[in-house]
């Protein structure tokens, strides 16, 4: 990824580094609030919809989720989340927005965090 920026996540289960590339946004105060609120039981499956850098998926994995998937419409975000997971040694699967985990996967938690603006992706708004 060109123009990478490394930041430190200092929220729940941190600190740990996150690499962001073009079009991948830094976690916000909302990310921190959501991370503080996540309740994961060991062995659960979590799907982080709109995963961005992957920070909330990583928090879920560190809290004991057995399977964690990050899904995002942005291929750049999926690539960043995969690379961040690899660097952190976490088993987090990344998917682009057109796919979700295997057809018969059961999810215990589905987190939807992605906010889109009409100007950036008008096809989402009909």
N, CA and C of each residue as an Amber inpcrd file, in Angstrom:
protein
   378
   0.8300000  -1.1750000   0.0000000   0.0000000   0.0000000   0.0000000
   0.8770000   1.2420000   0.0000000   0.5680000   2.1860000  -0.8380000
   1.3060000   3.4470000  -0.8690000   0.8030000   4.3670000   0.2340000
   1.6400000   5.2920000   0.6590000   1.2840000   6.3120000   1.6530000
   0.7160000   5.7100000   2.9300000   1.4070000   4.7570000   3.4960000
   0.9350000   4.1340000   4.7210000   1.2140000   5.0110000   5.9280000
   0.3200000   4.9450000   6.8870000   0.4550000   5.6510000   8.1390000
   0.2750000   4.6240000   9.2390000   1.1790000   4.6020000  10.2100000
   1.0120000   3.6900000  11.3430000   0.5740000   4.4870000  12.5570000
  -0.4720000   3.9800000  13.2110000  -0.9770000   4.5920000  14.4410000
  -0.9940000   3.5350000  15.5350000  -1.1660000   3.9580000  16.7490000
  -1.3010000   3.0450000  17.8820000  -2.7350000   3.0660000  18.3790000
  -3.3690000   1.9030000  18.4140000  -4.6810000   1.7750000  19.0470000
  -4.4170000   1.6850000  20.5400000  -4.9870000   2.6050000  21.2940000
  -4.7840000   2.6420000  22.7330000  -6.0590000   2.3260000  23.4890000
  -7.0700000   1.8540000  22.7670000  -8.3400000   1.4900000  23.3830000
  -8.2870000   0.0930000  23.9720000  -9.4520000  -0.4760000  24.1870000
  -9.5910000  -1.7870000  24.8030000  -8.7370000  -2.8220000  24.0790000
  -8.0740000  -3.6630000  24.8370000  -7.2070000  -4.7510000  24.3750000
  -5.9210000  -4.2440000  23.7460000  -5.6960000  -2.9190000  23.7600000
  -4.4660000  -2.3530000  23.2180000  -3.4510000  -2.1770000  24.3160000
  -2.3470000  -1.5570000  24.0060000  -2.0680000  -0.9200000  22.7200000
  -1.5670000  -1.9280000  21.6920000  -1.8620000  -1.6020000  20.4180000
  -1.2840000  -2.3450000  19.2970000  -1.2670000  -1.4400000  18.0720000
  -0.3250000  -1.7070000  17.1580000  -0.1900000  -0.8490000  15.9750000
  -1.2050000  -1.1930000  14.8970000  -1.6290000  -0.1820000  14.1710000
  -2.4940000  -0.3360000  13.0040000  -1.8720000   0.4270000  11.8490000
  -1.8210000  -0.2020000  10.6940000  -1.3450000   0.4750000   9.4990000
  -2.5500000   0.8770000   8.6710000  -2.5800000   2.1410000   8.2640000
  -3.6630000   2.6800000   7.4510000  -3.0880000   3.0940000   6.1040000
  -3.8190000   2.8640000   5.0550000  -3.4150000   3.3110000   3.7310000
  -4.4280000   4.3070000   3.2080000  -4.2710000   4.7220000   1.9670000
  -5.2200000   5.6640000   1.3640000  -6.6490000   5.1330000   1.4360000
  -7.5620000   5.9670000   1.8870000  -8.9650000   5.5710000   1.9440000
  -9.3300000   4.7130000   3.1410000  -8.3760000   4.4240000   4.0210000
  -8.6590000   3.6450000   5.2280000  -8.5540000   4.6100000   6.4030000
  -9.6700000   4.8050000   7.0760000  -9.7410000   5.8290000   8.0950000
  -9.2230000   5.3500000   9.4380000  -8.6960000   6.2680000  10.1810000
  -8.2230000   6.0090000  11.5340000  -9.4200000   5.7470000  12.4390000
  -9.3010000   4.8310000  13.3960000 -10.3960000   4.6230000  14.3460000
 -10.7600000   5.9300000  15.0570000 -12.0340000   6.0820000  15.3390000
 -12.5610000   7.3100000  15.9360000 -12.9230000   7.0810000  17.4000000
 -13.4270000   8.1160000  18.0330000 -13.9170000   7.9540000  19.4000000
 -15.0990000   6.9790000  19.4330000 -15.8550000   6.9160000  18.3420000
 -16.9390000   5.9390000  18.2560000 -16.3730000   4.5280000  18.2710000
 -15.2520000   4.3150000  17.5700000 -14.5940000   3.0030000  17.5880000
 -14.2280000   2.6160000  19.0150000 -13.6990000   3.5650000  19.7560000
 -13.3000000   3.3020000  21.1450000 -14.5250000   2.9580000  21.9960000
 -15.6090000   3.7040000  21.8140000 -16.8370000   3.4420000  22.5700000
 -17.3820000   2.0560000  22.2540000 -17.4080000   1.7000000  20.9660000
 -17.8950000   0.3820000  20.5630000 -16.9950000  -0.7270000  21.0900000
 -15.6830000  -0.5190000  21.0460000 -14.7410000  -1.5180000  21.5690000
 -14.9940000  -1.7490000  23.0610000 -15.2670000  -0.6750000  23.7830000
 -15.5430000  -0.8010000  25.2160000 -16.8370000  -1.5630000  25.4760000
 -17.7720000  -1.5080000  24.5380000 -19.0900000  -2.1250000  24.7250000
 -19.1730000  -3.5750000  24.2530000 -18.2310000  -4.0160000  23.4300000
 -18.3040000  -5.3750000  22.8720000 -18.2490000  -6.4040000  23.9900000
 -19.1920000  -7.3420000  23.9330000 -19.1990000  -8.4650000  24.8680000
 -19.1150000  -9.7420000  24.0500000 -18.0290000 -10.4450000  24.2040000
 -17.7770000 -11.6710000  23.4390000 -17.6320000 -12.8290000  24.4020000
 -18.3170000 -13.9070000  24.1060000 -18.1380000 -15.1450000  24.8600000
 -17.0950000 -15.9760000  24.1210000 -16.2170000 -16.6330000  24.8570000
 -15.2120000 -17.4740000  24.1920000 -15.8740000 -18.4610000  23.2330000
 -15.2910000 -18.5760000  22.0570000 -15.7870000 -19.5100000  21.0630000
 -16.8010000 -18.9340000  20.0860000 -17.2560000 -17.7000000  20.2790000
 -18.2420000 -17.1140000  19.3810000 -17.6310000 -16.7510000  18.0310000
 -18.5120000 -16.5830000  17.0510000 -18.1350000 -16.1020000  15.7270000
 -18.6390000 -14.6780000  15.5890000 -17.7600000 -13.7840000  15.1110000
 -18.0950000 -12.3740000  14.9750000 -17.8490000 -11.9330000  13.5400000
 -18.7830000 -11.1780000  12.9840000 -18.6130000 -10.5620000  11.6730000
 -18.6360000  -9.0580000  11.8900000 -17.5240000  -8.4030000  11.5710000
 -17.4100000  -6.9470000  11.6970000 -17.6920000  -6.3570000  10.3150000
 -18.9080000  -5.8460000  10.1320000 -19.3240000  -5.2890000   8.8490000
 -18.9070000  -3.8230000   8.8090000 -18.1200000  -3.4780000   7.7890000
 -17.5500000  -2.1370000   7.7130000 -16.3010000  -2.0730000   8.5670000
 -15.4240000  -3.0580000   8.4090000 -14.2990000  -3.2630000   9.3250000
 -13.2070000  -2.2070000   9.2560000 -13.0920000  -1.4880000   8.1490000
 -12.0350000  -0.4860000   8.0450000 -10.6770000  -1.0810000   8.3080000
  -9.9340000  -0.5210000   9.2500000  -8.5950000  -1.0060000   9.5830000
  -8.6160000  -2.3550000  10.2800000  -9.7790000  -2.7650000  10.7690000
  -9.9210000  -4.0470000  11.4460000  -9.9110000  -3.9660000  12.9620000
  -9.8120000  -2.7640000  13.5160000  -9.6110000  -2.6250000  14.9580000
 -10.6750000  -3.3390000  15.7850000 -11.9460000  -3.2370000  15.4340000
 -12.9840000  -3.8690000  16.2490000 -12.9740000  -5.3860000  16.0820000
 -12.6170000  -5.8600000  14.8990000 -12.4490000  -7.2990000  14.7070000
 -11.3010000  -7.8120000  15.5770000 -10.2380000  -7.0220000  15.6830000
  -9.0820000  -7.4280000  16.4890000  -9.4350000  -7.4580000  17.9700000
 -10.2180000  -6.4840000  18.4090000 -10.6630000  -6.4820000  19.8040000
 -11.4760000  -7.7500000  20.0680000 -12.3930000  -8.0990000  19.1490000
 -13.2000000  -9.3080000  19.3080000 -12.3220000 -10.5530000  19.3740000
 -11.3260000 -10.6310000  18.5030000 -10.4150000 -11.7870000  18.5090000
  -9.6490000 -11.8630000  19.8240000  -9.1820000 -10.7260000  20.3040000
  -8.4270000 -10.7030000  21.5580000  -9.3090000 -11.0200000  22.7600000
 -10.6240000 -10.7960000  22.6340000 -11.5640000 -11.1280000  23.7040000
 -11.9670000 -12.5970000  23.6970000 -11.4980000 -13.3560000  22.7010000
 -11.7480000 -14.7860000  22.7080000 -12.6680000 -15.3240000  21.6410000
 -13.1080000 -14.4980000  20.6990000 -13.9450000 -15.0240000  19.6100000
 -13.1660000 -16.0980000  18.8580000 -13.8240000 -17.1970000  18.5510000
 -13.1580000 -18.2990000  17.8530000 -12.9210000 -17.9800000  16.3910000
 -13.8890000 -17.3190000  15.7680000 -13.7800000 -16.9320000  14.3600000
 -14.1920000 -15.4800000  14.2510000 -13.3990000 -14.7040000  13.5090000
 -13.7050000 -13.3010000  13.2960000 -13.5080000 -12.9960000  11.8210000
 -14.4980000 -12.3370000  11.2350000 -14.4330000 -11.9270000   9.8450000
 -14.6200000 -10.4180000   9.7730000 -13.7930000  -9.7590000   8.9910000
 -13.9630000  -8.3510000   8.7000000 -14.4570000  -8.1950000   7.2790000
 -15.5320000  -7.4740000   7.0830000 -16.1340000  -7.2680000   5.7660000
 -16.2130000  -5.7700000   5.5120000 -15.8420000  -5.3340000   4.3220000
 -15.8970000  -3.9130000   4.0000000 -16.1250000  -3.7600000   2.5040000
 -16.8220000  -2.6870000   2.1140000 -17.0040000  -2.3860000   0.6960000
 -15.7040000  -1.9310000   0.0450000 -14.8130000  -1.3840000   0.8430000
 -13.5390000  -0.8820000   0.3340000 -12.4990000  -2.0000000   0.2900000
 -12.0290000  -2.3200000  -0.9050000 -10.9780000  -3.3240000  -1.0290000
  -9.7240000  -2.8720000  -0.2860000  -9.4600000  -1.5740000  -0.2810000
  -8.2970000  -1.0550000   0.4500000  -8.4210000  -1.3390000   1.9460000
  -9.6130000  -1.1740000   2.4780000  -9.8270000  -1.4580000   3.9010000
  -9.6220000  -2.9390000   4.1870000 -10.1430000  -3.8050000   3.3250000
  -9.9720000  -5.2490000   3.5120000  -8.4870000  -5.6020000   3.4910000
  -7.7430000  -5.0290000   2.5450000  -6.3030000  -5.2980000   2.4690000
  -5.5960000  -4.8030000   3.7260000  -5.9540000  -3.6240000   4.2160000
  -5.3390000  -3.0860000   5.4310000  -5.6620000  -3.9710000   6.6290000
  -6.9140000  -4.3970000   6.7500000  -7.3110000  -5.2470000   7.8730000
  -6.5720000  -6.5790000   7.8240000  -6.4480000  -7.1670000   6.6340000
  -5.7050000  -8.4310000   6.5100000  -4.2530000  -8.2600000   6.9340000
  -3.6220000  -7.1890000   6.4630000  -2.2250000  -6.9460000   6.8060000
  -2.0790000  -6.6640000   8.3030000  -2.9700000  -5.8810000   8.8730000
  -2.9150000  -5.6180000  10.3100000  -3.0910000  -6.9060000  11.1070000
  -4.0300000  -7.7630000  10.7010000  -4.2380000  -9.0430000  11.3820000
  -2.9770000  -9.8980000  11.3150000  -2.3700000  -9.9440000  10.1320000
  -1.1480000 -10.7300000   9.9640000  -0.0570000 -10.2210000  10.8980000
   0.1350000  -8.9070000  10.9250000   1.1770000  -8.3090000  11.7600000
   0.9210000  -8.5470000  13.2530000  -0.3630000  -8.6240000  13.6340000
  -0.7140000  -8.8450000  15.0390000  -0.7920000 -10.3270000  15.4020000
  -0.6540000 -11.2010000  14.4030000  -0.7300000 -12.6330000  14.6580000
  -2.1290000 -13.1110000  14.9950000  -3.1300000 -12.4350000  14.4520000
  -4.5240000 -12.7780000  14.7240000  -5.1510000 -13.4580000  13.5180000
  -5.9890000 -14.4420000  13.7700000  -6.6970000 -15.1510000  12.7020000
  -8.0140000 -14.4360000  12.4410000  -7.9530000 -13.4000000  11.6120000
  -9.1440000 -12.6380000  11.2380000  -9.2590000 -12.6980000   9.7270000
 -10.3730000 -13.2110000   9.2230000 -10.5830000 -13.2910000   7.7820000
 -11.1180000 -11.9770000   7.2570000 -10.6500000 -11.5510000   6.0890000
 -11.1360000 -10.3270000   5.4620000 -11.8880000 -10.6380000   4.1860000
 -12.9860000  -9.9600000   3.9800000 -13.8080000 -10.1660000   2.7780000
 -14.1840000  -8.8190000   2.2040000 -14.2930000  -8.7570000   0.8750000
 -14.8030000  -7.5090000   0.3000000 -16.3160000  -7.4980000   0.4620000
 -16.9180000  -6.3460000   0.2120000 -18.3390000  -6.1610000   0.4800000
 -19.2660000  -7.0450000  -0.3170000 -18.7750000  -7.6630000  -1.3750000
 -19.6160000  -8.5310000  -2.1850000 -19.7040000  -9.9450000  -1.6670000
 -18.9350000 -10.2730000  -0.6340000 -18.9560000 -11.6360000  -0.1060000
 -19.0860000 -11.6060000   1.4000000 -19.6510000 -12.6520000   1.9320000
 -19.7110000 -12.8360000   3.3720000 -19.1520000 -14.2210000   3.6570000
 -18.8580000 -14.5250000   4.9200000 -18.3170000 -15.8420000   5.2340000
 -19.2010000 -16.9570000   4.7170000 -18.6140000 -18.1440000   4.5760000
 -19.2480000 -19.3300000   4.0200000 -20.7370000 -19.4430000   4.2370000
 -21.4370000 -19.9560000   3.2690000 -22.8820000 -19.9710000   3.2260000
 -23.6080000 -20.4670000   4.4550000 -22.9920000 -21.3520000   5.2270000
 -23.6910000 -21.9150000   6.3780000 -23.0530000 -21.4950000   7.6970000
 -22.2670000 -20.4480000   7.6800000 -21.6170000 -19.9570000   8.8960000
 -22.6580000 -19.3360000   9.8150000 -22.5720000 -19.6370000  11.0960000
 -23.4390000 -19.0330000  12.1120000 -22.6440000 -17.9530000  12.8190000
 -23.2030000 -16.7740000  12.9550000 -22.5210000 -15.6840000  13.6500000
 -23.2210000 -15.3980000  14.9760000 -22.4400000 -15.2880000  16.0230000
 -22.9780000 -14.9300000  17.3310000 -23.0940000 -13.4200000  17.4820000
 -22.2420000 -12.6870000  16.7950000 -22.2510000 -11.2240000  16.8310000
 -22.0910000 -10.7150000  15.4110000 -22.8830000  -9.7480000  15.0270000
 -22.6640000  -9.0330000  13.7770000 -22.6100000  -7.5640000  14.1440000
 -21.4860000  -6.9550000  13.8860000 -21.2780000  -5.5480000  14.2040000
 -21.2650000  -4.7580000  12.9120000 -22.1220000  -3.7630000  12.8100000
 -22.1750000  -2.9130000  11.6240000 -21.6960000  -1.5280000  12.0460000
 -20.5400000  -1.1210000  11.5340000 -19.9290000   0.1200000  11.9560000
 -19.7080000   1.0910000  10.8120000 -19.8790000   0.6400000   9.5940000
 -19.5000000   1.4580000   8.4540000 -20.5280000   2.5520000   8.1950000
 -20.0530000   3.7720000   8.0290000 -20.9100000   4.8930000   7.6610000
 -20.4650000   5.3530000   6.2820000 -21.4020000   5.4790000   5.3750000
 -21.0720000   5.8980000   4.0110000 -21.7790000   7.1990000   3.7010000
 -21.1260000   8.0260000   2.9370000 -21.7100000   9.2980000   2.5000000
 -22.1880000   9.1630000   1.0690000 -23.3140000   9.7880000   0.7820000
 -23.8840000   9.7240000  -0.5630000 -22.8860000  10.1270000  -1.6380000
 -22.1070000  11.1360000  -1.3810000 -21.1670000  11.6260000  -2.3940000
 -20.0760000  10.6130000  -2.7060000 -19.6950000   9.8040000  -1.7250000
 -18.6200000   8.8280000  -1.9250000 -19.1240000   7.5700000  -2.6140000
 -20.3200000   7.0960000  -2.2390000 -20.8270000   5.8440000  -2.7770000
 -22.3330000   5.9320000  -2.9930000 -22.7600000   6.7100000  -3.9950000
 -24.1910000   6.9390000  -4.1940000 -24.9880000   5.6800000  -4.5140000
 -24.3520000   4.6550000  -5.0730000 -25.0770000   3.4420000  -5.4180000
 -25.6320000   2.7340000  -4.1820000 -25.1240000   3.0440000  -2.9860000
 -25.6550000   2.4320000  -1.7750000 -27.0070000   3.0040000  -1.3760000
 -27.3500000   4.1640000  -1.9350000 -28.5610000   4.8630000  -1.5010000
 -29.6670000   4.8440000  -2.5440000 -29.5380000   3.9660000  -3.5300000
 -30.5860000   3.7680000  -4.5110000 -30.7070000   4.7590000  -5.5890000
